[in-house]
Amino acid sequence: MYFGKKVIVVMPAYNAEKTLRATYAEIPFEIVDEVILVDDASNDNTVQVAYELGIKHIIRHQKNLGYGGNQKTCYNKALELNADYIIMLHPDYQYTPKLIPAMVSILHSGLYSVVLGSRILGNGALKGGMPIYKYIFNRILTLIQNFIMAKKLSEYHTGYRAFTRQVLQNINYQANSNDFVFDNQIIAQIFMAGYDIAEVTCPTKYFEDASSINFYRSVVYGWGVLKTSIQYRLQKWNIIHHPIFKQLDL
C-alpha cells in the first residue's frame, strides 16, 4: 500500500514473451501491490512466462480483441480488485517501470488525476530510437489535436499512463474502440469530464522485439485521432452528443 492506497499495474500484452521478464524485473514492488496481465490471444509463450514470474492475475483472451479491448479488460479487473491508482505499463520494455513511483506520487498529491509518461518532453523519443517518420507524425498530430481541443499536451500517443480509480469510474471507456484509437478516445473523455492531465519525461526504447504498428495502421490511427478530436470539439460546442462522452453515474 502507498500511504494506504492500493496501487495496481496493468499490462496489456500481445506476443511479449521476449520482453516481459525485463519489464517485470523493474517494477518497484515496494509501492506496487499487484500486477494484472491481460494476454490478447498471443501466439507465443507470454502467458507461460507470466506464470513463471508469479503474476497472480493473468487473464487470457480466447480471441484477439485489439489493443483497446485489452485495456478494457485491464481496467475492469483493476477496478474489481479495488485499485486506488492504476498504471498501464506495456510489457514490451519500451517504457521504464522506474517512473511508477513518480507517477503515483503525482496522483497521490491530489493535484492531478491522470499522469502520462511523455516521450517528447526531453527528446526521449529520438534518443530512444523512434523512427523519424513516427516522430514527425506524432508531432503533427499532437499540434493539430492541441489546436482543436484547446489543450497543451506534449503528446497524446504515449502508452504509459496512470489514473486514479475515480477517473476510470467516471468515464465511459467501455464505449471506446477496441483498436489503437482507444488511447486518444480516453484522453478526450478525461478532458471532457473536467480532469487535468500531468506529464512526466519518459525515456523510451525502440528495438526489434518492442511492439509497434506499421505505416498503414499508423495512417488509420491518425485519421481516428483527428475524428476523435473533432468529436470532442463538437461535443464541447453542444452540436453533437457522442456516447463516448457520456459520464457515468457513480
C-alpha positions as CSV (number, residue, x, y, z in Angstrom):
1,M,0.0,0.0,0.0
2,Y,1.2,3.5,-0.8
3,F,0.1,5.6,2.1
4,G,-3.0,3.4,2.4
5,K,-3.7,3.4,-1.3
6,K,-3.7,0.3,-3.4
7,V,-1.5,0.5,-6.5
8,I,-2.1,-1.9,-9.4
9,V,-0.1,-2.2,-12.6
10,V,-2.0,-3.4,-15.6
11,M,-0.1,-4.9,-18.5
12,P,-1.9,-5.2,-21.9
13,A,0.1,-8.0,-23.5
14,Y,0.5,-9.4,-27.0
15,N,3.4,-11.5,-28.0
16,A,5.5,-10.2,-25.1
17,E,7.4,-13.4,-24.3
18,K,10.8,-11.9,-25.1
19,T,10.4,-8.6,-23.1
20,L,8.1,-9.4,-20.2
21,R,10.8,-10.6,-17.8
22,A,12.9,-7.4,-18.3
23,T,9.8,-5.2,-17.8
24,Y,8.6,-7.1,-14.7
25,A,12.0,-7.0,-13.1
26,E,12.0,-3.2,-12.9
27,I,8.5,-2.8,-11.3
28,P,9.0,-1.2,-7.9
29,F,7.1,-3.6,-5.7
30,E,7.8,-1.5,-2.6
31,I,4.8,0.6,-3.8
32,V,3.1,-1.7,-6.3
33,D,0.6,-4.1,-4.7
34,E,-0.5,-6.2,-7.6
35,V,0.1,-6.8,-11.3
36,I,-2.6,-7.7,-13.8
37,L,-1.5,-9.2,-17.2
38,V,-4.1,-9.5,-19.9
39,D,-2.9,-11.6,-22.9
40,D,-4.7,-10.7,-26.1
41,A,-4.5,-14.2,-27.6
42,S,-0.8,-14.2,-28.2
43,N,0.8,-16.8,-30.4
44,D,3.9,-17.1,-28.3
45,N,4.6,-18.1,-24.6
46,T,3.6,-14.8,-23.0
47,V,1.2,-16.5,-20.6
48,Q,3.7,-19.2,-19.6
49,V,6.3,-16.5,-18.8
50,A,3.7,-14.6,-16.7
51,Y,3.0,-17.8,-14.7
52,E,6.8,-18.4,-14.2
53,L,7.1,-14.8,-12.9
54,G,4.4,-15.4,-10.3
55,I,2.0,-12.9,-11.7
56,K,-1.2,-13.5,-9.7
57,H,-3.8,-12.1,-12.0
58,I,-3.5,-13.4,-15.5
59,I,-6.3,-13.1,-18.0
60,R,-6.2,-14.6,-21.5
61,H,-8.5,-13.6,-24.3
62,Q,-9.6,-16.6,-26.3
63,K,-9.6,-14.4,-29.4
64,N,-7.7,-11.2,-30.2
65,L,-9.8,-8.2,-29.2
66,G,-7.4,-5.5,-30.1
67,Y,-5.3,-3.0,-28.0
68,G,-8.4,-1.1,-26.8
69,G,-10.3,-4.3,-26.0
70,N,-7.3,-5.4,-24.0
71,Q,-7.2,-2.2,-22.0
72,K,-10.9,-2.5,-21.2
73,T,-10.3,-5.9,-19.6
74,C,-7.3,-4.5,-17.7
75,Y,-9.2,-1.6,-16.2
76,N,-12.3,-3.7,-15.4
77,K,-10.1,-6.1,-13.4
78,A,-8.2,-3.3,-11.6
79,L,-11.5,-1.7,-10.5
80,E,-12.8,-5.1,-9.4
81,L,-9.7,-5.5,-7.2
82,N,-10.4,-2.1,-5.7
83,A,-7.3,-0.3,-7.0
84,D,-6.9,3.3,-6.0
85,Y,-4.2,4.0,-8.5
86,I,-3.9,2.2,-11.8
87,I,-0.8,2.3,-14.0
88,M,-0.8,1.0,-17.6
89,L,2.6,-0.4,-18.4
90,H,3.3,-2.1,-21.7
91,P,5.2,-5.3,-21.2
92,D,7.4,-4.7,-24.3
93,Y,10.0,-2.8,-22.3
94,Q,9.6,0.4,-24.3
95,Y,8.8,2.4,-21.2
96,T,10.7,2.1,-17.9
97,P,8.8,1.0,-14.9
98,K,11.2,3.0,-12.8
99,L,8.9,6.1,-13.3
100,I,6.0,4.4,-11.5
101,P,6.9,6.0,-8.1
102,A,6.9,9.5,-9.6
103,M,3.6,8.9,-11.4
104,V,1.9,7.5,-8.3
105,S,3.3,10.4,-6.2
106,I,1.7,12.9,-8.5
107,L,-1.7,11.1,-8.3
108,H,-1.4,11.0,-4.5
109,S,-0.7,14.7,-4.3
110,G,-4.3,15.3,-5.4
111,L,-3.2,17.9,-8.0
112,Y,-3.8,15.6,-10.9
113,S,-5.9,12.5,-11.5
114,V,-4.1,11.4,-14.6
115,V,-0.4,11.2,-15.5
116,L,1.2,10.5,-18.9
117,G,4.7,9.4,-19.5
118,S,5.7,11.6,-22.4
119,R,8.4,10.5,-24.9
120,I,8.5,14.0,-26.4
121,L,9.5,16.0,-23.3
122,G,13.3,15.9,-23.1
123,N,13.7,14.4,-26.6
124,G,13.3,10.9,-25.2
125,A,11.7,9.6,-28.4
126,L,14.6,10.3,-30.8
127,K,17.2,9.4,-28.3
128,G,15.5,6.1,-27.8
129,G,15.4,5.3,-31.5
130,M,11.8,6.3,-32.5
131,P,11.7,6.2,-36.4
132,I,11.8,9.7,-37.7
133,Y,8.6,9.4,-39.7
134,K,6.8,8.3,-36.5
135,Y,8.3,11.3,-34.6
136,I,7.1,13.7,-37.2
137,F,3.7,12.0,-37.4
138,N,3.4,12.3,-33.6
139,R,4.3,16.0,-33.5
140,I,1.9,16.9,-36.3
141,L,-1.0,15.0,-34.8
142,T,-0.3,16.5,-31.4
143,L,-0.2,20.0,-32.8
144,I,-3.5,19.6,-34.6
145,Q,-5.1,18.0,-31.5
146,N,-4.0,20.7,-29.2
147,F,-5.4,23.3,-31.6
148,I,-8.8,21.5,-32.0
149,M,-9.2,20.6,-28.3
150,A,-7.6,23.8,-26.9
151,K,-5.1,21.8,-24.8
152,K,-1.4,21.8,-24.4
153,L,-0.1,18.2,-24.1
154,S,3.3,17.4,-25.4
155,E,1.9,14.2,-26.9
156,Y,-1.4,12.2,-27.0
157,H,0.1,9.0,-28.1
158,T,2.1,7.5,-25.3
159,G,1.2,4.1,-23.9
160,Y,2.4,4.9,-20.4
161,R,-0.5,6.2,-18.3
162,A,-1.6,6.4,-14.7
163,F,-5.1,7.0,-13.4
164,T,-7.0,7.3,-10.1
165,R,-9.8,5.0,-9.6
166,Q,-12.4,7.8,-9.8
167,V,-11.3,8.8,-13.3
168,L,-11.9,5.3,-14.7
169,Q,-15.2,5.0,-12.9
170,N,-16.4,8.4,-14.2
171,I,-15.7,7.9,-18.0
172,N,-17.4,5.6,-20.4
173,Y,-14.3,3.8,-21.7
174,Q,-16.4,0.7,-22.4
175,A,-17.9,2.7,-25.4
176,N,-14.5,3.3,-26.9
177,S,-13.0,1.5,-29.9
178,N,-11.2,-1.9,-29.4
179,D,-8.4,-0.6,-31.7
180,F,-5.5,1.7,-31.1
181,V,-7.6,4.9,-31.2
182,F,-8.8,3.9,-27.7
183,D,-5.8,5.7,-26.3
184,N,-7.0,9.0,-27.8
185,Q,-10.6,8.5,-27.0
186,I,-9.9,8.0,-23.3
187,I,-7.8,11.2,-23.2
188,A,-10.7,13.1,-24.8
189,Q,-13.1,11.6,-22.3
190,I,-10.8,12.6,-19.4
191,F,-10.7,16.2,-20.6
192,M,-14.5,16.2,-21.2
193,A,-15.0,15.1,-17.7
194,G,-13.0,18.1,-16.4
195,Y,-9.9,16.4,-15.3
196,D,-6.4,17.8,-15.8
197,I,-3.5,15.7,-17.0
198,A,0.1,15.9,-15.8
199,E,3.1,14.7,-17.9
200,V,6.5,13.4,-16.9
201,T,9.5,13.0,-19.1
202,C,9.9,9.4,-20.1
203,P,12.8,7.8,-21.9
204,T,11.8,5.1,-24.3
205,K,13.5,2.2,-26.2
206,Y,12.8,1.1,-29.8
207,F,14.3,-2.3,-30.7
208,E,13.4,-5.3,-32.7
209,D,11.2,-7.0,-30.0
210,A,9.4,-3.8,-29.0
211,S,5.8,-3.6,-30.2
212,S,5.0,-1.2,-33.0
213,I,2.3,-0.7,-35.6
214,N,3.1,-0.5,-39.3
215,F,2.8,2.5,-41.6
216,Y,-0.7,1.6,-42.9
217,R,-2.1,1.1,-39.4
218,S,-0.4,4.4,-38.3
219,V,-2.3,6.2,-41.0
220,V,-5.6,4.6,-40.0
221,Y,-4.8,5.5,-36.4
222,G,-4.1,9.1,-37.4
223,W,-7.5,9.5,-39.1
224,G,-9.1,8.1,-36.0
225,V,-7.3,10.5,-33.8
226,L,-8.4,13.5,-35.9
227,K,-12.0,12.2,-35.8
228,T,-11.9,11.9,-32.0
229,S,-10.6,15.5,-31.6
230,I,-13.3,16.8,-33.9
231,Q,-16.0,14.9,-32.0
232,Y,-14.6,16.4,-28.8
233,R,-14.8,19.9,-30.1
234,L,-18.4,19.4,-31.5
235,Q,-19.4,17.9,-28.1
236,K,-18.0,21.0,-26.3
237,W,-20.0,23.2,-28.6
238,N,-23.1,21.1,-27.8
239,I,-23.5,20.3,-31.5
240,I,-23.4,16.5,-31.1
241,H,-23.8,14.2,-28.1
242,H,-21.5,11.2,-28.7
243,P,-21.9,8.2,-26.4
244,I,-18.2,8.0,-25.6
245,F,-18.6,11.3,-23.7
246,K,-21.4,10.2,-21.5
247,Q,-20.3,10.4,-17.9
248,L,-21.3,7.5,-15.7
249,D,-23.4,7.8,-12.6
250,L,-21.2,6.9,-9.6
